[in-house]
Amino acid sequence: MKNSEHTQRPKKIKESSIIVTGGLGFLGFHLTKKLINAGYYPIVIDDLSNSNKERLSEFSDKITFIKSDICDEKIILSKIKSKKLKPKIIIHLAAKHFIPDCIKDPDETMRVNVEGTRSILEIGLKLKIKKVIFASSAAVYKSSKKKHKESDALKHADIYGLSKITSEEVISSYSRKYGFKYLILRLFNIYGPGDLTPHLIPSLAYRFKHDNFIRVGNTNTLRDYVYVDDVADAFLLGVKKNNQFTKNMVYNVGSGKETSVIKIIKMMKSLTKKNLPIKEVKKLTRKNDTEKLIANIRKIKNNIVWNPKEDFTTGLSKTLNYYDKKN
């Protein structure tokens, strides 16, 4: 379908359009599908650095796609205006998030994550958007023996955490000055089918299929793993309940349960029926790696009635099946 045809869509398309940055990434792809199924029209902004054209082709004429760096305000704004779309909400997912890459290039991390956030807010102001939903991270918290509450003090362990704390501050500052509302979702460790970044679970899934042993760093760190569809549902609720938000809110999005690396490996051994030996490699252990990050999710459960549905064993099985077929 030609781009010019997008400008001829019925009025309801204009009214239901939502900007989704990073809408073809891991979480973004799942969320974009849910938005379409719920009757919304996503305006996806993505540079395809963490995606592929197969995902784009799946959506056909159900979205407006803008291939762009999120810092290119003029390009993005001109393309949205040329389609005569009038989005009322921005969902901002796009970011550099793979920690080793962030540490390797801190300047680029801050440019994309912080300056990119400011650019998206500027676009929102020019489009008179009244609501921003931002994907923050558990990386804004310091390690704690207790589950993290949204009211906990923020302290970063690495450049990625710093970029998310700074982005939250930018959003809060813009909101105070310009009056739009925001919803910040602090995401814990997302897993599931379709993650193209070599995070722990997809990396382990690859090794269980292709290798004769497992190479890992610290096997005792504790994380809160939450299934990608459940996370996408939290964003969708933020959109659907938009009119109920009379003030700015921050929510944790996690399972509320802790899982160690060694436990994940044992579960994968059981699910794949492969008893691969484990080799701990010191150089794979990150410097200043946070020991424990677990979400207290009472606030989001009570306020927008969100609760993770997928249990970890089932979600892990689905993830392994996906990577088994792909690889």
Helices and strands as residue ranges (DSSP letters): G 3-8, H 11-16, E 17-21, H 26-37, E 41-46, H 53-59, G 60-62, E 64-67, H 73-82, E 89-92, H 99-104, H 106-110, I 111-115, H 116-126, E 131-137, G 138-140, H 159-178, E 181-187, E 189-191, H 200-210, E 214-216, E 222-223, E 225-227, H 228-240, G 242-244, E 249-253, E 259-260, H 261-272, E 278-280, G 282-284, E 292-293, H 298-303, H 312-326
